[in-house]
């Protein structure tokens, strides 16, 4: 096993942990009859989703020969958009709904808007807080993109 495969496996496992934690939070909101959409208290839920997406994308790229050093470059580091672009260059099929969700999450993830106080200041674009099922579908697709071979790539 190469270092890339070991690192990819670690990223995938960590992403699944973030995904499962997001599911726990989502169920807690549902149990209280609260929506996550537009709910500032749900910011941690959206952070967990965004970080899981980043890790799943990096896992898929590592398994297709992208080096860990390349993933640390400023253009890829936290950019869901650029990570997606690199994955598409590798020929991995990603659906339009998945791509659109990633693109909408990318800016706030790259700028760490969900990690710091920026989320509480109304000085930029609104935080993207879609329905959880849209995001869970996106992450399910990205989980599968991290297989060793997806449609031959």
N, C-alpha and C positions, 0 to 999 in steps of 0.2 A: 504494500500500500504506500502510495506517495504522500508526501506532506500535504499536498493540495487536497487529496481525498480525505485525509484525517481532519484537516481544517474545515472542509466542506461539511463533513459529518457533524462536527461540533457546531457550526453555524446552523445547520438544519435542526439539530436537537434543541438548541437555544431558541430558535424561531418557533418551534412547536411549543415550547414552554411559554413564550410570550403570547402565542395564539390561544393556548388553553387558559391562561390567566385572563385574557380579554374575554373569553367566553364566560368565565366565572363572574366578571364584572357586569357583563351584559345581562346575565341571568339575575343578578342582584337588582339591577335597574328594572327589569321586567317584573320581578317579584314585588317591587314597590309601586308598580304601575307607572313608572317614569320612562320617558324616552331618553335615549342618548343623543338624538338629533338636536342640535342647538343647545344642548345642556352643558354649561360650563363645568359642572361637577363630573362630566364624562370625559374630560380632557385626558385623564390617565388611560382610559379605554382606547382612545384614538392614538395615543402615544404607543401603547403596546402593539397596536395594529401596524403602525408605520414602521416601527423597529423590526417587527417580524417580517414585513415585506422586504426591508433592506437585507436582512440576513438570508432570506430565501433566494433573493436575486444573487447575492454574493455566492451562496452555495452553488447555484446553477452555473455561474461563471467559473468558479474554481474547478468544477467537474469538467469543464470544457477548455481547460488549459490556461485560463487567465491566472496570472501569478498573484500571490498575496500582496506583493509590492505594488502591482498595478491597481489593486483595489484600494490602496491607501492614497493614490494620487488625488490631488485636489479636485480634479474633474469628476471622479467617481465616488469618492469617500462616502458621502451621505446623500448623493443625488439619485433619487429613485428614477428620475427621467434618464439620466446618463447610464445608469446600471441597466435599465430596460433597453436602451438603445444598443448597448454592447451585447446583450443577450439576443436581441433580434438579429444582429450582425452574425451571430453564431448559427443562425437558422432555426432557433427554437421558436415554435409557434406559440404566440401569446394572443389571446382573443382581444377583440376591440374593447369589450367592457372592462376587462382586466387592465389593459393598457390605459384606458381613460381614467380609471380609478387611481392608478399609479401616478399618472401625470397630474391629477388634481391634488394628490397628497404630497407630491414632490417638493414644491416650494416651501411649504410649512415645515416639512421634515428637514430639508436641507438647512433652513434658517433656524432650526431648533425651536420653533414657535410653540411647540407643545411641551417643551422641557423647562422653559424659563418664563419670566413674567410677561413676555410679549403677548401671550394669549389674553392677558387681562387688559391690555392697552388697545384702544380702538384707533390705531394709527396705520393700519394697513389693510390688506385684503381680509375678508372674513375667514375664520377657520372653517375648513371643510369638514363637516360632520354628517356624512351620509348615513343611510340605514345600515345597521350592522350586517344584515344578510348580504348586502352588496360587497362589503369588505371581507366577510368570511368566504364568499365565493372566490374573490380575488386571491386570497391567501391559499385556498385549496388548490387553485390552478398553479400558483407559484411553488407550492410544495411539490407538485408533480413535475414541474420544470427542473427540479433539482435531482431528478433521477439520472443515472449514468447515461442513458440514451432516451431521448424523446423524439419519436418519429425519425430515428436514424441519426440524430445529432447529439 
